[in-house]
């Protein structure tokens, strides 16, 4: 398993926060409990809360994220606003960004209305065009966003075995592998020409709510250029039994109409995403074993999706 990255030197954080806020009001901060590769600090200044995010790699420029946040905010999406951003902080050795807080907690107030509002914001996010497919390249504030692959197929096949079926032969029965191959061919035939922005890690956890209802989305650390169904497929993959998916789709369709056969594309996207995640877990750098809880649960979920119990699922 990946180990949690070490703490940032306090003096370096103090300097970043002083540049963002000045020194007239004292601030306190502490590392958030979640996050392994990403270092995030919760900052309290008076009666306000902010978050300091440190880029994962030295070459990543969080001005890309700041530019995206500002454009999405102008489009009506509820998400953190940008207080300050540095392309490269010499003391820390990476880019840094300070944002405002999204009120409440992760689905703290669960209701169809909250999920629907989140679905509408997701549709606004998925409407943003990206130059290329795969991970968005954090190179600065230039627009439009640019991603790693010029065409869809390298992204579709990323992390899957280069010599089919590779490690998947030990995981799935021959009939299931045939179904998977059919899904890959279907996806190839439906390959989009232009990529759209995906949140990249969209399940219930980034959806925040408080006593007033939906308050916004967080965690844009895995933004990608993808086909339109990617985020919906990710949500479906993690929403076992799909109790929240209908409300999410109702909200999504307030902004973007979905075709009548949209569940076919969402299911296919969920399965292919699940396979890529599974191959990443089993390969470097994690090298998880087949009996580890993460691969076991993912294999079970993919198997369920390969043979849906309800029509159109």
ROSE-662997 format. One record per residue: x negated, y, z of N, C-alpha, C in turn. Coordinates in pm, 1 decimal. Each point is the difference from the previous one (the first is absolute). Layout:
// ROSE-662997
REC      n.x      n.y      n.z     ca.x     ca.y     ca.z      c.x      c.y      c.z
REC        X        Y        Z        X        Y        Z        X        Y        Z
...
END
This chain:
// ROSE-662997
REC      n.x      n.y      n.z     ca.x     ca.y     ca.z      c.x      c.y      c.z
REC    -83.1   -120.1      0.0     83.1    120.1      0.0    -87.2    126.0      0.0
REC     52.1    109.0    -57.8    -73.4    124.7      0.0      1.4     61.1    139.1
REC   -114.2     56.4     41.1     -8.7     61.3    131.4     40.4    146.8     -8.7
REC     49.4     52.1    110.7     42.5    138.9      7.4   -122.2     91.1     -7.4
REC      9.4    103.8    -82.5   -113.2     89.9    -16.4    -26.5     75.9    129.1
REC   -125.5     35.6     25.7    -33.7     67.9    126.2     59.1    139.5      8.0
REC     -2.5     54.9    121.0     49.4    135.7     23.1    -91.7    102.4    -66.6
REC     59.2    112.8    -37.9    -77.0    112.5    -51.4    -60.3     75.5    118.0
REC   -119.6     54.3    -18.8    -64.5     78.7    104.7     91.8    114.6     44.2
REC     30.4     11.6    130.3     93.3    104.2     47.0    -38.8    141.1    -43.8
REC   -128.8     33.4      3.0    -41.2    134.7    -39.2     36.2     30.0   -144.7
REC     -5.4   -101.9    -86.0     35.7     19.3   -141.0    149.8     24.9    -14.2
REC     81.0    -73.8     76.4    144.9     21.8     -3.3     33.9    138.4     54.5
REC    -65.7     39.4    109.7     22.5    133.2     56.8    -23.9    108.2   -104.3
REC   -104.8    -14.8    -78.8    -32.9     99.7   -102.1    105.1      4.6   -109.8
REC     48.9   -117.0    -42.0    105.0     -4.6   -103.0    126.6     69.9     50.1
REC     39.4    -29.2    122.8    123.0     57.5     54.7    -14.4    149.7     26.4
REC   -117.7     42.8     39.5    -23.3    143.1     19.5     11.2     74.1   -132.4
REC    -50.3    -60.9   -107.8     10.7     63.0   -131.9    144.9      6.4    -46.3
REC     79.0   -100.5     38.2    140.6     -4.3    -42.9     87.9     93.0     81.2
REC    -25.4      8.2    131.9     93.6     69.1     89.4    -58.9    120.7     73.3
REC   -132.8     14.4     -1.6    -62.1     98.0     87.5    -11.8    -57.9    140.1
REC    -38.4     84.5     94.3    -22.1    -48.1    136.9     89.4     68.8    102.1
REC    100.4     76.0    -47.0     83.6     75.5     93.8     91.4    -89.6     82.9
REC     38.6   -114.6    -55.0     86.9    -94.9     70.7    -75.3   -131.9     13.0
REC    -13.3    -52.4    121.8    -72.0   -126.9     17.5     68.5   -114.8    -75.0
REC    -79.0    -93.1    -48.1     54.5   -118.3    -65.5    -53.9   -124.7     69.0
REC     80.5   -105.8     -2.3    -45.7   -131.6     43.1     26.6    -97.2   -113.8
REC    -71.2   -110.9     -2.3     19.7    -96.2   -108.1    -38.4   -139.1     46.8
REC     56.0    -99.0    -70.2    -30.7   -139.8     28.9     21.4    -80.4   -126.8
REC    -78.5   -102.1    -18.3     12.5    -89.3   -116.3    133.9    -72.3      5.7
REC     68.9     -8.5   -112.4    125.1    -75.5     -4.5    -30.7   -149.2     11.0
REC     96.4    -75.1     50.8    -21.8   -142.1     22.8     -4.9    -79.6   -129.7
REC     79.1     42.7    -99.9     -1.4    -71.7   -127.1   -114.3     51.5    -85.8
REC    -29.1    -73.9   -105.5   -107.7     40.4    -89.5   -129.9    -70.5     31.4
REC    -49.1    -78.7    -95.0   -126.9    -70.3     15.6   -106.8     71.1    -82.1
REC     20.4      6.0   -131.3    -97.6     66.5    -86.5     18.4    151.6     -1.9
REC    122.3     48.3     29.9     27.0    143.2      1.0     -4.6     52.3    143.0
REC    -73.6    107.6     20.5     -9.2     62.7    132.8     94.4    119.4      4.0
REC     98.5     -6.8     88.5     99.9    105.1     15.0      6.3     39.0    147.1
REC      4.3    132.0     25.1      5.7     51.4    136.5    126.9     83.4     18.1
REC     68.7    -25.1    110.7    117.1     80.8     37.5    -49.2    120.6     78.3
REC     38.5    117.8    -45.7    -49.8    126.0     56.3    116.9     75.3     62.8
REC    -15.5     41.3    124.5    103.2     77.4     68.3    -54.9    140.6     24.9
REC     73.5     98.2    -49.1    -37.2    141.1     17.6    121.9     73.4     54.9
REC     -4.9     33.9    126.5    117.0     59.3     64.4    113.4    -99.8     -0.8
REC    114.8     40.3    -54.4    114.2    -91.8     -8.2     16.1    -57.9   -140.1
REC   -104.6      8.8    -81.9      3.6    -53.0   -136.4    -94.8   -118.6    -14.5
REC     35.7    -90.4    -90.7    -82.4   -117.6    -27.2    -42.1     -0.8   -145.9
REC   -123.9    -35.8    -22.9    -56.6     -7.3   -134.4    -77.5   -131.0    -11.3
REC    -46.5    -29.3   -122.5    -80.4   -120.5    -21.1   -122.7     33.5    -82.4
REC   -112.8    -51.4     43.9   -126.4     12.8    -71.8    -31.2   -133.5    -65.4
REC    -15.4      1.8   -131.0    -32.2   -121.9    -75.2   -139.5     12.8    -58.3
REC    -77.6   -107.6     12.7   -134.4     -6.3    -55.6      3.7    -92.1   -121.9
REC    -56.9     43.2   -111.2     -3.3    -84.6   -119.8    -71.7   -131.4     31.4
REC     43.4   -106.8    -66.6    -59.8   -131.0     24.8   -143.3     -8.6    -52.4
REC    -26.8     62.5   -114.1   -131.1     -9.8    -63.0    -57.8    139.5    -23.4
REC   -131.9      7.7     -8.1    -66.8    129.7    -14.7     30.6     66.5   -134.0
REC     33.2    -79.6   -102.6     26.6     58.2   -131.7    145.5     44.6    -16.9
REC     84.9    -29.2     96.0    142.1     35.5    -12.1     24.0    143.5     46.7
REC     68.6     75.6    -83.0     30.0    140.1     28.5    149.0     13.0     31.2
REC     32.2     32.4    124.7    140.0      8.2     41.6     71.3    123.9    -53.5
REC    -70.0     83.2    -76.9     70.5    107.6    -70.6    101.2    -58.3    -98.2
REC    -25.0   -122.2    -46.9     97.8    -69.2    -85.4    130.2    -20.3     75.9
REC     -9.5    -49.5    122.5    118.8    -23.1     81.6     69.9    131.2     34.4
REC    -78.7    103.0     28.5     59.2    129.3     32.7     79.8     54.8   -117.9
REC    -56.6    -10.4   -120.7     70.5     47.7   -119.0    129.9    -76.7    -20.7
REC     -4.3   -132.7     21.8    119.9    -81.1    -15.5    105.5     37.6    103.4
REC    -39.6     11.4    126.5     95.0     38.0    104.9     70.5    130.1    -35.1
REC    -75.6     98.1    -43.9     60.2    130.6    -28.9     98.5     -8.6   -115.3
REC    -31.9    -78.3   -101.7     92.2    -13.9   -113.4    126.2    -75.9     41.0
REC    -16.0   -104.9     80.0    117.3    -74.4     45.0     86.7     84.0     93.0
REC    -61.9     79.4     85.3     76.6     89.1     86.4     81.4     99.4    -83.3
REC    -59.5     51.3   -105.9     71.7     95.0    -86.4    114.0    -67.0    -74.8
REC     -8.2   -135.7    -15.5    106.9    -75.3    -65.6    108.2    -43.3     99.6
REC    -15.8     37.2    127.0    101.9    -30.3    100.0    -25.0   -124.6     82.0
REC   -114.9    -65.3    -19.2    -30.6   -120.0     77.3    -40.2     40.1    141.4
REC     52.6    -71.0     98.5    -36.5     26.2    139.0   -126.2    -79.8     34.1
REC   -107.8     70.3     28.1   -125.1    -62.9     36.0    -87.1    103.3     69.4
REC   -113.0    -38.5     58.3    -82.6     96.7     72.2    -50.9    111.5    -91.4
REC     -6.4    121.5     54.4    -59.7    112.0    -72.3   -150.0      3.7     30.6
REC    -73.1     69.9    -84.7   -145.5      7.3     12.7    -38.7    124.9     79.1
REC    -76.4    -17.1    106.2    -54.3    111.3     77.3   -135.3     41.0    -57.0
REC    -85.9    -98.9    -22.4   -131.7     28.5    -57.6    -55.1   -127.0    -63.1
REC    -94.0     18.4    -92.7    -66.3   -114.3    -62.9   -141.9     42.4    -37.7
REC    -94.6    -89.9     18.3   -138.6     22.3    -40.5    -40.2   -109.7    -97.1
REC    -56.9     39.0   -112.6    -44.8    -98.3    -98.7   -107.5    -90.6     58.3
REC    -87.6     55.8     83.9   -105.1    -80.0     63.2    -46.6     72.2    124.8
REC     12.7    -66.2    112.6    -47.5     54.7    125.6   -138.0    -59.0     29.0
REC   -100.4     85.6      7.9   -138.3    -46.4     10.9    -22.2    -79.6    127.9
REC     57.1     44.4    111.6    -26.1    -67.8    127.2     61.6   -139.8      3.5
REC    117.5    -12.5    -60.0     67.5   -130.4     -1.3    -45.3    -84.9   -117.8
REC    -39.3     65.1   -108.0    -46.0    -72.5   -117.3    111.9    -47.4    -90.1
REC    118.4     55.7     20.9    115.1    -35.7    -83.4     96.9    117.8     -6.7
REC     97.0    -12.1    -88.5    104.0    101.6    -10.8     95.3     -9.6    119.3
REC     58.3    113.1     39.8     93.2      2.1    114.0    123.2     82.5    -36.5
REC    111.8    -33.5     62.7    124.7     71.2    -25.9     82.4      4.7    128.6
REC     59.2    115.5     28.0     88.2     16.7    115.2    140.9     26.1    -52.0
REC     96.6    -74.3     54.6    138.8     14.9    -43.6     91.4     26.1    119.9
REC    118.3     47.1    -30.9    102.6     13.3    102.1     56.9   -137.7     34.1
REC     87.9     -1.0     98.6     61.7   -124.3     45.5    135.4    -20.0    -66.9
REC     36.5   -125.6    -24.6    136.9    -35.3    -35.4     69.1    -42.1    129.4
REC    112.0     61.8     31.0     66.5    -23.7    128.0     48.2   -144.2     14.0
REC     16.6    -43.2    124.4     58.6   -130.6     27.7   -100.2   -112.0    -12.1
REC     51.3   -115.1    -41.8    -83.7   -118.0    -11.9     44.4    -85.4   -115.6
REC    -69.0   -110.2    -19.5     28.3    -89.2   -111.3    136.2    -65.7     17.9
REC     95.0     44.7    -78.3    138.0    -48.5      8.6     49.6     -5.2    143.8
REC    -34.4    104.8     75.5     41.0      6.2    140.1    152.7      0.1     10.8
REC     61.5     68.4    -92.6    147.0      0.5     -8.3     37.2    -73.5   -127.9
REC     39.4   -126.1     12.5     27.6    -80.6   -118.9    146.0     17.2    -41.8
REC     18.9     39.6   -122.7    134.7     12.8    -54.7     -9.7     -1.6   -151.0
REC    111.9    -33.7    -65.1      1.4      2.7   -146.2    -30.9    139.8    -52.2
REC     45.6    103.8     71.9    -21.3    136.9    -45.5   -149.1     33.0     -4.0
REC    -74.8    -45.2    100.8   -144.3     24.0      2.7    -67.3    -69.9   -117.5
REC     35.6   -126.1    -22.2    -61.4    -76.1   -108.8     36.2     61.2   -134.8
REC    123.1     44.0    -17.2     40.6     61.9   -125.8    -80.4    127.4    -26.7
REC    -17.7     84.0    102.5    -77.5    122.9    -18.7   -143.8    -32.5    -37.9
REC    -56.4   -103.8     62.3   -135.5    -42.1    -35.6     -5.4    -50.7   -143.6
REC    104.7    -70.2    -42.6      6.2    -48.3   -137.2      1.2    113.6   -100.9
REC     71.3    108.5     31.9      1.5    115.8    -89.5   -139.0     62.6    -10.5
REC    -70.3     11.0    113.0   -136.1     53.8     -4.4    -94.3    -92.8    -76.7
REC     18.6   -131.1     16.5    -83.6    -93.9    -74.3     17.4     19.2   -150.5
REC    122.7     21.7    -44.7     23.7     21.8   -142.9    -71.7    125.4    -48.7
REC     -3.3    103.8     83.3    -71.7    122.5    -38.0   -150.6    -27.2    -11.4
REC    -53.1    -80.8     91.1   -141.6    -36.5     -5.9    -28.0    -79.9   -126.8
REC     84.3    -98.1    -28.1    -19.3    -87.5   -115.9     19.8     70.4   -133.5
REC     46.6    123.8      1.5     17.2     76.5   -124.0   -127.4     73.4    -40.9
REC   -101.3      1.6     86.1   -123.6     73.4    -29.8    -86.5    -82.3    -95.2
REC    -36.4     53.5   -115.9    -85.1    -74.8    -93.0   -144.9     -5.4     47.7
REC    -67.9   -108.3    -35.8   -141.1    -19.0     32.8    -74.0    -39.8   -127.0
REC   -119.2     51.4    -17.6    -83.9    -40.5   -113.1    -73.0   -128.7     36.6
REC     57.9   -112.7    -39.5    -63.1   -128.3     26.8     68.8    -78.4    109.0
REC    -43.3   -125.9     13.9     62.1    -94.4     93.2   -100.2    -41.0    108.2
REC     54.0    -41.0    112.8    -83.8    -43.3    111.2    -24.2    112.0     98.4
REC   -105.4    -15.5     82.2    -27.8     96.3    106.4    -21.6    139.3    -56.6
REC     66.5     98.7     58.6    -24.1    139.1    -37.4   -140.6     38.0     43.2
REC    -71.7     66.9    -88.7   -137.3     40.5     27.4     -0.8    135.1     72.4
REC    -58.4      1.8    117.9     -1.9    122.6     81.6   -124.2     81.2    -36.1
REC     15.1     81.6   -103.4   -113.4     75.6    -52.6     15.1    150.4     17.6
REC    112.9     45.6     51.3     20.4    143.6     17.6    143.5     37.3    -26.5
REC     23.9    128.6    -19.5    137.2     49.7    -12.5     49.5      7.8   -143.3
REC    -77.7    -52.2    -97.3     43.2      4.4   -140.2    130.5    -76.2    -18.3
REC     82.0     46.5    -94.1    130.9    -60.2    -25.8     12.4    -24.5   -148.4
REC     62.0   -110.0    -46.4     68.0   -102.6     80.5    -96.9    -93.8     70.0
REC     54.2    -79.5     91.6    -78.0   -102.0     66.8    -54.2    -99.8   -102.8
REC   -117.5    -54.8     28.8    -61.4    -98.3    -89.7    -26.3   -128.8     76.6
REC     20.1   -113.4    -66.0    -18.9   -130.5     63.4   -108.6    -78.9    -72.8
REC    -32.9   -118.1     53.1   -120.7    -71.8    -41.8      7.5    -67.1   -137.1
REC    118.7    -49.8    -41.8     10.1    -75.6   -125.2     79.0     79.2   -103.7
REC    -46.8      4.2   -125.5     74.4     73.9   -102.2    127.6    -70.6    -45.9
REC      6.5   -133.0     16.6    117.5    -76.5    -42.8     52.5    -85.3    115.5
REC    117.9    -56.9    -20.7     68.5    -68.8    108.7    -57.0   -137.5     33.5
REC    -42.6    -75.9   -101.0    -35.2   -140.6     24.4   -112.7    -19.1    101.8
REC   -108.0     78.8     -2.5   -102.1    -19.8    103.8     54.2     18.3    140.9
REC     94.2     93.8     15.4     62.7     17.9    131.4     87.4   -119.5     34.4
REC     80.1    -44.7    -96.0     87.4   -115.5     21.8    -79.4   -120.5     46.8
REC   -115.9    -25.3    -60.4    -77.2   -119.7     28.8   -105.2     21.0    108.8
REC     -9.6    121.0     53.7   -102.4     26.6    100.7     19.7    -89.4    121.7
REC   -109.5    -55.6     46.6     -8.9    -89.3    117.0     53.6   -140.7    -27.3
REC     72.5    -22.6   -110.8     43.4   -134.7    -33.0   -119.5    -79.0    -51.3
REC      2.3   -132.5      9.8   -116.7    -80.2    -41.7    -35.6     23.5   -147.0
REC   -127.7     21.5    -28.2    -42.5     19.6   -138.9     10.0   -129.9    -78.6
REC    -16.1   -113.1     69.4     21.1   -131.2    -61.7    124.0    -61.2     64.4
REC    109.1      6.7    -71.6    130.6    -40.2     52.4      7.2   -152.0     19.2
REC     64.0    -47.6    110.1     62.5     77.3    108.3    -91.1     24.5    117.4
REC   -125.7    -44.8     -6.6    -94.6     27.7    107.3     50.4    -45.2    135.3
REC    -15.0     86.1     99.6     38.4    -34.2    136.6    149.9    -25.0     14.2
REC     80.8     53.0    -93.0    145.1    -17.4      9.7     42.4   -144.7    -20.3
REC    -86.4    -79.1    -62.8     32.0   -141.1    -19.5     10.0    -73.3    133.5
REC    -71.5     49.5    100.6      4.6    -60.7    132.9    118.9     48.2     81.8
REC     70.5     99.5    -52.0    104.6     67.1     76.6    138.8    -36.6    -49.2
REC     17.9     -6.9   -133.2    132.1    -19.2    -57.8      7.0   -129.4    -79.9
REC    118.7    -57.8     -1.4     24.4   -119.2    -80.1     -4.7     35.9   -147.8
REC    -15.5   -102.1    -84.6    -11.8     21.5   -144.6    121.8     73.4    -54.9
REC    120.9    -35.9     46.3    121.3     67.4    -47.6     -2.1    148.8     34.3
REC    -47.5     33.0    120.2     -6.3    140.5     39.3   -104.3     75.2    -83.0
REC   -111.4    -64.1    -29.0   -101.1     64.2    -84.0     53.6     27.1   -140.2
REC     83.3    -90.9    -51.3     62.9     23.1   -130.4     91.0    123.0      5.2
REC     77.2     11.9    108.7     87.2    116.2     16.5    -82.2    129.2      6.8
REC   -111.3     -5.4     71.7    -85.8    117.5     12.7    -57.6     40.0   -135.5
REC    -45.9    -97.9    -77.3    -52.4     30.3   -133.2    107.1     63.5    -87.2
REC    122.4    -48.2      9.8    110.4     59.0    -77.0     22.3    145.2     40.8
REC     -6.5     28.2    129.3     19.5    136.5     48.3   -110.3     92.8    -49.6
REC   -122.1    -49.9     -2.3   -111.4     81.0    -50.6     21.6     33.7   -147.3
REC     43.1    -98.2    -78.3     25.1     25.3   -142.4    115.6     97.5    -19.6
REC    103.9    -13.6     83.5    111.6     95.0     -7.5    -47.5    141.8     30.6
REC    -86.8     11.3     99.6    -50.4    132.0     37.1    -89.1     57.3   -109.7
REC    -78.9    -84.9    -62.3    -82.6     46.4   -112.5     88.0     55.4   -111.9
REC    109.4    -70.6    -28.4     87.2     41.7   -110.1     73.7    130.0     31.4
REC     14.6     29.5    130.6     69.3    122.5     41.1    -98.4    107.6     44.2
REC   -126.6    -13.5    -36.2   -103.7     89.9     48.7     31.2    145.9    -34.1
REC     -5.3     88.5     98.3     25.6    142.4    -27.1   -117.5     64.4    -71.8
REC     29.3    101.6    -78.5   -105.5     75.0    -68.5    -57.5    104.8     94.7
REC     84.9     59.6     83.0    -41.7    108.3     90.2     21.8    -42.7    144.3
REC    -97.4     27.4     83.2      9.3    -34.7    141.8     75.8    107.1     76.8
REC     64.1    -43.4    107.5     68.6     89.7     91.9    -59.7    -18.3    139.2
REC     13.8    102.1     80.8    -59.4     -3.0    133.2     74.1    -97.2     91.2
REC    -75.9    -77.5     75.2     55.3    -85.1    105.1    -59.4     41.3    133.7
REC     83.5      1.8    102.7    -46.9     20.8    136.6   -104.9   -105.1     33.1
REC     24.2   -124.8    -43.2    -98.9   -105.5      8.9     11.1    -90.5    120.1
REC     62.2     48.8    107.6     15.1    -81.8    120.9    138.3     23.1     58.7
REC    100.1     -4.4    -88.6    133.5     42.6     38.4     83.9   -117.0     52.2
REC     10.1     -7.1    132.6     96.0    -88.4     65.7     73.7     85.2    102.2
REC     47.4    -58.2    107.4     73.3     80.1     98.0    -91.8     90.6     81.8
REC   -127.2    -37.2     15.2    -86.8     70.8     94.2    -27.9    146.6    -34.4
REC     -9.3     43.2   -128.3    -23.9    142.0    -25.5    125.4     87.1      9.1
REC    117.1    -60.7     19.5    125.0     75.4      5.6     22.2     47.3    143.0
REC     -1.3    132.1     19.9     14.6     55.8    133.7    139.1     61.4     17.3
REC     49.8     -9.2    123.2    129.9     56.4     34.1     -1.9     44.1    145.5
REC     87.8     94.6     32.5     21.2     39.5    139.2    149.1     12.9     23.7
REC     38.4     63.9    109.0    142.7      6.9     33.9     81.0     78.2   -102.8
REC    -68.2     78.8    -84.1     70.8     76.0   -103.3     13.9    -76.7   -130.4
REC    -63.9   -116.5     -8.6      6.2    -80.3   -121.3   -136.8    -15.4    -63.4
REC     -0.1    -19.5   -129.5   -124.4    -20.3    -75.3    -89.3    123.1     12.5
REC   -128.0    -20.4     34.3    -89.4    114.1     17.2   -115.7      1.2    -98.8
REC    -26.2   -111.5    -70.5   -103.0      5.6   -102.6    -78.3   -128.4    -16.2
REC    -96.8      4.4    -90.5    -87.0   -113.9    -30.7   -143.9     33.9     36.9
REC    -74.6   -102.2     39.7   -140.9     18.5     32.9    -84.2   -102.6    -76.6
REC   -131.4      5.9     22.6    -94.2   -103.8    -42.1     -9.3    -15.0   -151.8
REC    -66.0     98.3    -63.2    -20.6     -3.6   -144.6   -142.2    -44.8    -34.0
REC    -57.3    -83.9     84.5   -137.7    -42.5    -19.9    -20.9    -98.4   -112.8
REC    109.6    -61.1    -52.8    -15.6   -103.1   -103.9     71.1     37.8   -129.9
REC     -1.9    127.8    -33.5     67.2     46.6   -121.4    -61.9    -64.3   -124.3
REC     89.4    -33.2    -95.2    -43.6    -68.8   -122.4     82.7     46.8   -119.1
REC    -52.8    -25.3   -118.3     77.7     11.8   -122.2     52.1   -138.4    -35.3
REC    132.3    -13.8    -14.9     59.4   -132.7    -17.3    120.9      5.8    -92.0
REC     61.4   -117.7    -17.1    131.9     -5.0    -63.0    103.9     47.4    102.0
REC    119.0     36.0    -49.5     98.0     67.2     84.3     45.6    -83.9    119.4
REC      2.5   -131.0    -12.5     57.5    -84.5    104.7    -96.8    -33.7    112.8
REC   -123.7     48.3     -6.3   -101.1    -44.5     95.2     40.9     23.8    145.6
REC     37.6    124.2     34.0     35.5     29.8    139.2    126.0    -74.0     43.0
REC     97.7    -10.6    -90.0    121.9    -74.4     32.2    -33.2   -147.8     20.7
REC    -91.7    -52.7    -82.6    -43.0   -138.2     18.3    -73.6    -19.7    131.0
REC    -84.4     95.5     36.4    -71.6     -7.5    127.4     98.8     -2.6    116.2
REC    100.7     85.5     -7.5    101.3      4.7    106.0     74.8   -133.5      8.4
REC     38.4    -52.2   -115.2     73.0   -127.2     -5.1    -85.3   -114.5     54.3
REC   -128.9      0.8    -31.7    -91.3   -103.7     48.1     -2.2     -4.3    152.6
REC      4.1    116.8     63.7    -10.7      7.4    145.1    135.1      1.7     70.3
REC    106.7     26.4    -74.4    135.2      8.4     58.3     65.8   -137.7     -7.9
REC    -46.3    -93.1     84.0     46.1   -138.8     -9.1    149.8     -8.7     27.2
REC     68.9    -69.7    -90.9    145.6     -3.5      7.0     63.8    121.7    -62.7
REC    -83.1     99.7    -36.1     43.3    124.0    -68.2    113.0     73.1     69.9
REC     -2.0     16.3    134.3    109.6     72.8     65.5      0.0    149.0    -31.7
REC   -118.4     58.2    -29.1     -7.5    144.8    -22.5     -5.4     38.1   -147.0
REC    -26.9    -96.4    -88.0    -17.9     32.7   -141.4    122.8     64.9    -63.7
REC    122.6    -47.5     23.0    114.6     65.1    -65.1     11.2    149.2     31.6
REC    -21.9     38.9    125.9      5.8    141.7     35.9   -112.2     77.7    -67.7
REC   -119.8    -59.1     -6.0   -111.2     66.5    -66.1     31.9     25.6   -147.6
REC     58.6    -98.7    -66.3     31.9     15.0   -142.2    110.6    103.4    -21.6
REC     95.6      6.8     91.2    104.1    103.4    -12.7    -63.3    139.5      5.6
REC    -91.8     19.1     92.9    -67.8    128.7      8.3    -85.6     27.3   -122.7
REC    -68.5   -101.9    -47.3    -85.2     13.8   -118.2     82.6     48.3   -119.6
REC    118.5    -56.1    -13.6     83.2     33.2   -116.4     66.6    136.6     11.6
REC    -11.3     65.7    111.9     42.6    140.3      6.7    -88.7     85.9    -90.3
REC   -124.2    -45.4    -19.0    -99.6     78.2    -75.0    -29.5    -62.3   -135.6
REC    -14.7   -132.4     -2.9    -38.7    -70.8   -123.3     91.7   -119.3    -21.4
REC     65.6     -5.1   -114.3     86.6   -113.9    -30.7    -83.4   -125.1    -23.9
REC     47.9   -112.0     50.4    -66.0   -128.7    -20.7     78.8    -81.3   -101.8
REC    -67.4    -78.0    -85.2     72.1    -82.6    -97.8     79.4   -109.1     70.1
REC     96.2    -56.6    -70.9     85.7   -102.6     58.7    -75.5   -122.9     45.7
REC   -112.1    -30.7    -63.4    -78.1   -118.0     37.1   -120.6     36.5     86.7
REC     10.7    110.0     76.0   -115.4     49.2     75.8    -53.2   -101.7    100.6
REC     85.0    -86.8     55.3    -47.7    -95.5     99.2    -96.9   -102.3    -60.1
REC     13.0    -25.8   -129.3    -94.2    -91.8    -65.3   -140.2     59.0      3.7
REC    -12.4    128.4    -36.2   -130.3     66.1      0.2    -53.4     16.6    141.6
REC     87.3     31.8     95.6    -43.5     18.3    139.0    -50.1   -131.6     58.1
REC     72.8   -108.2    -25.9    -41.8   -132.2     49.9   -133.2    -40.7    -61.6
REC    -14.0     20.6   -131.5   -124.7    -36.1    -67.7   -116.9     81.6     55.8
REC     22.8    129.3     20.7   -104.7     85.1     55.2    -38.4    -44.6    140.5
REC    100.0    -38.8     81.0    -26.7    -45.9    136.7    -86.9   -125.3     -0.6
REC     31.4    -94.1    -86.2    -75.5   -125.8     -5.4   -143.7     25.3    -45.1
REC    -17.8     79.1   -105.9   -134.8     23.7    -52.1    -84.5     80.4     97.5
REC     62.0     95.9     67.8    -72.0     73.6    103.2    -40.3    -93.3    113.7
REC     94.6    -86.3     42.2    -30.4    -95.5    105.9   -115.7    -91.3    -36.1
REC     -6.4    -41.1   -124.8   -109.9    -85.4    -45.5   -133.5     73.8      4.5
REC     -1.0    126.5    -43.2   -124.2     77.4      4.4    -46.2     18.9    144.6
REC     94.2     29.2     89.2    -36.8     14.0    141.7    -56.1   -131.1     54.5
REC     65.0   -110.1    -34.0    -44.4   -130.7     47.6   -142.0    -29.7    -47.1
REC    -27.7     26.7   -127.0   -134.2    -26.4    -53.3   -104.0     90.1     64.3
REC     36.7    123.4     32.6    -93.0     89.0     69.7    -30.9    -52.9    139.2
REC    101.7    -50.9     69.5    -21.8    -51.8    135.1    -88.2   -125.2     -1.5
REC     20.0    -84.4   -100.5    -76.1   -124.1     -6.3   -141.6     20.7    -54.1
REC    -20.8    110.2    -71.6   -131.4     28.1    -57.2    -78.2    100.1     83.0
REC   -111.5     49.8    -55.3    -82.0     97.0     73.6     71.9    134.6     10.0
REC    -21.3     77.7    108.2    -94.0    -31.0    109.4     64.7    -75.5    116.5
REC    131.1    -28.8     -8.0     66.6    -59.6    116.1    -23.9   -150.3     13.6
REC     13.3    -72.6   -110.2    -19.6   -145.5      2.4     86.9    -67.2    107.9
REC    128.2     37.3      3.1     88.5    -63.8     96.9     23.8   -145.6    -39.0
REC     24.0    -83.4     98.3     27.2   -140.8    -26.2    147.0    -19.2    -36.2
REC     30.0   -113.6    -63.8    137.0    -27.3    -43.9     98.6     -6.4    116.1
REC    -49.2    -34.4    120.2     90.2    -12.8    114.1      8.0    127.0     83.7
REC    -64.2    107.7    -46.2     11.1    127.4     70.5    143.0     51.9    -13.4
REC     53.8     65.7    103.4    139.5     46.6     -5.6     33.4     88.9   -119.0
REC    -94.1     85.6    -43.5     30.2     88.7   -112.5     23.2    -77.2   -130.0
REC    -93.9    -84.6    -44.5     28.0    -78.9   -120.4    120.5    -92.2     15.5
REC     17.4    -59.8    116.3    113.6    -91.6     20.1    132.0     74.1    -22.1
REC     13.3    118.3     60.1    125.5     74.8    -14.5     19.6     48.5   -142.7
REC   -109.8     40.6    -66.8     13.2     49.5   -137.3     37.7   -113.0    -94.8
REC    -61.2   -116.8     17.5     33.9   -115.6    -84.0    146.6    -36.6     16.2
REC     47.7      1.3    123.0    140.3    -32.0     27.0     92.9     99.3    -68.6
REC    -32.7    129.9      9.1     85.6    102.3    -60.3     -1.3     -9.8   -152.5
REC   -115.9    -21.8    -59.8     -7.2    -14.1   -145.6     82.4   -120.0    -44.6
REC     -9.6   -109.1     72.9     76.6   -120.4    -34.7    149.2     27.3      5.1
REC     43.9     78.1     98.2    142.0     37.4      8.4     42.7     81.5   -120.8
REC    -86.0     94.6    -40.0     34.2     87.9   -112.0     -4.2    -72.5   -132.8
REC    -82.6   -103.8    -11.4     -5.8    -75.9   -124.0    130.5    -72.3    -29.5
REC     71.6    -34.9    107.7    128.4    -70.0    -16.2    106.8     72.2     80.7
REC     44.7    116.3    -50.6     96.7     80.6     74.9    129.1    -76.2     22.9
REC     58.1     21.4    118.1    123.3    -71.7     36.6    124.5     67.8    -50.3
REC    -10.9    130.9    -35.3    118.7     72.2    -45.9    -17.1     45.1   -144.0
REC    105.7      1.8    -79.5     -8.8     41.3   -139.9    -50.5    143.2    -12.9
REC    -90.3     19.3    -94.3    -51.7    133.4    -25.3   -108.7     43.5     96.1
REC    -31.5    -83.8     99.7   -102.6     39.2     97.5   -138.5    -13.0    -58.7
END
